[in-house]
Amino acid sequence: MRQSETGNPSCSDGYTLSPMSESSSAEAEQPAVQEKGVGLIRLSDVEPRFRTTDLHPSMQAVDNIQQELIFHARLLRMTWGIAHLRTLLIGLAAFLIGALSPETWSGGDAMVVGLPGIRSIDGSGFFMMITSLGLWVWFMFELWNLYPIMKGHSVSLVFAWISVMMAMILFHTESPDFPFALEGDMLGGIVTFLVMIFVIYIFWKAVQETRDQHVEETHADPDKRKMEEAMKEHSLAGWTFILVLWTISITLGSWSGVHYVADRSLSMPMLMFVYVIFGCLSVFGLMHLLWFPQLMLGAGTTRVLSRRAREAIADLEAQKASAAPRKVETSEGKCPECGAQAPIDRTAEGEPVIACSKQGCEGKGKANGKCELCKARILNRHTCTECGINAPVLDYLEDSEAW
């Protein structure tokens, strides 16, 4: 453990509680661990509760996941403050107000769709729908404040959640008993579900490859063993396990909610309870998936991108740089004897400006004045580097008409 130069608690494995671009109120609500300067724990400091390898050596992966989940839980207690809890409550309220709407409990009217269906909603149901939408927007803004380098991926995860919900709706459109009965065309649901899987995979790949780059750049060391140790300290196995659980959670939650509505007789009320439970877990899981990469990578200019995306951006910037016209700087002054260029120009007022003759200085100044950088004296005469003639500065400038 060590105290960073900026006064933020950090640990030697790179997990740093660095100031993020939050509002001042959010910063003031961070937990006391930051104020006291207590360093964060390392993954290697955590031990599994019970070792399954004692039962069989092949169960080492179970111990590793158990160790990382305990590590995540302790980090949550150390780093989450009032701002995080407030954001979580906003997300839970957004979900619950929408899920517990009278329209959801009653199953709605299948014969009324589109704009007429929205108009048919009673006053309380419409108010809850608008309130839920507003809270979701607030929830997203709070996520962007808490996890600035994960802004784009927060939208991606919400899009994945919406995609699996749409997939379940398409599955149930012609097959209300899905997956117990498969009827009609299911291509739309399959494609939408694959979109969800693709978005989540891109998110996982971007975090993984950004982690690799972070370790290679921040923890670079000639000793290969130290690099391997740093990579182990930045392990994403536990985070990946949570990502898989979150994917299962949004899938089961979406299915239970849609299946409850698709059941016109409402013969399975427990599905609504299952939908609420998985929905609340999904809100918390969404925050957790964004929180850990932010904590691991820290604040600053880090962009969570895949290697291919970084290469594409680098190629695009290189193309822009090569296509941009380059400004060739030329001096107005010319030697009156041999015509060679001299580092002499005119100001907008017509006064001669000459490069500083002091070695190592790249400043300029007016003749008989001082250099704008080193304040050295600027002479009113200049010696040509080609022919060696020494002449007044004005002789190096051509006379120009004052029209």
Order of alpha helices (4+ residues) and beta strands (2+ residues): beta-beta-alpha-alpha-alpha-alpha-alpha-alpha-alpha-alpha-alpha-alpha-alpha-alpha-alpha-beta-beta-beta-beta-beta-beta-beta
